[in-house]
Amino acid sequence: MTSELITLIKPYMQKWDIPFSSSQESALEIFYREIVRFSGLLGLTHAGPEDLPAKHFLDSLLALPSLWKMGLRTVLDIGSGGGFPALPLAVMMSDCHFTLCERNTKKAGFLLSTSSLMGLKNVNIYAHDFIQVSGCFELCTFRALMKVTAQAAEKVLKKAPMGLAYKGRLEETEKEAQLLTETGLFVRIDMVHDDNIMGQRTLLWFTRDEKQWEQM
């Protein structure tokens, strides 16, 4: 039987030309079940079960077409919280290794157990600040509920040559992009979605090296 999650997200996936297999469907269903089960206890999201498919699962996958083109092998996800966007992306990008950083030990424990239940072999969980994580990454991702400041962007770019912030309204994203540009960073904004269900969703990319756009 097709779950409520898959029923809701499948039309969008088809519209965006994102194919997914039965094993990927199963992994996403497990994630949905676990986050509904533990969200209230651990404070993983503010969304109820009816809002999770659009506001979290679909939102996480909005960057997928661009990420596929980049052929990434290593991604660092900052402040992973309940696992968005990293776990849905890890399901759909099995050739890429994701390192999820979440300082809250209870949330990190949830991420560890849930990624195991999902059968993800391309995920590591660290219950530390992302600055403490060693290694080189090709991209840092995060869902930026707060403004992306120049100081925050500089910290991100110490870990990877490019950062990607999931943002909302275009007008607000443009303001943040302007501030980053004034510090000498190169920025790009993708308007990836706008409807009555998800609202306006934008992607804010930033880097020190303009040549990074060539891989996109």
Number of C-alpha atoms within 10 A of each C-alpha: 3 9 11 13 19 16 11 14 14 16 11 14 16 11 9 13 10 13 11 13 9 8 12 18 18 17 22 20 18 17 22 21 14 18 24 18 12 15 18 13 10 15 13 19 17 10 15 13 15 12 13 18 21 18 15 19 22 20 22 21 20 22 18 16 13 12 16 13 10 15 14 16 15 19 23 27 26 24 22 27 25 24 28 23 25 24 28 21 20 21 24 20 18 15 14 18 19 27 23 30 25 24 17 16 12 16 20 23 15 21 28 18 12 22 23 12 13 19 15 17 14 18 21 15 19 20 21 17 13 21 12 11 15 8 9 13 20 17 23 24 24 21 21 16 10 7 14 17 12 18 10 10 19 17 13 24 18 13 22 19 17 24 25 23 22 21 24 22 15 19 10 12 22 16 11 17 22 13 15 21 16 10 12 12 18 20 23 16 17 16 17 14 15 14 8 6 9 16 13 16 19 25 23 22 20 26 25 18 13 13 10 14 15 7 11 12
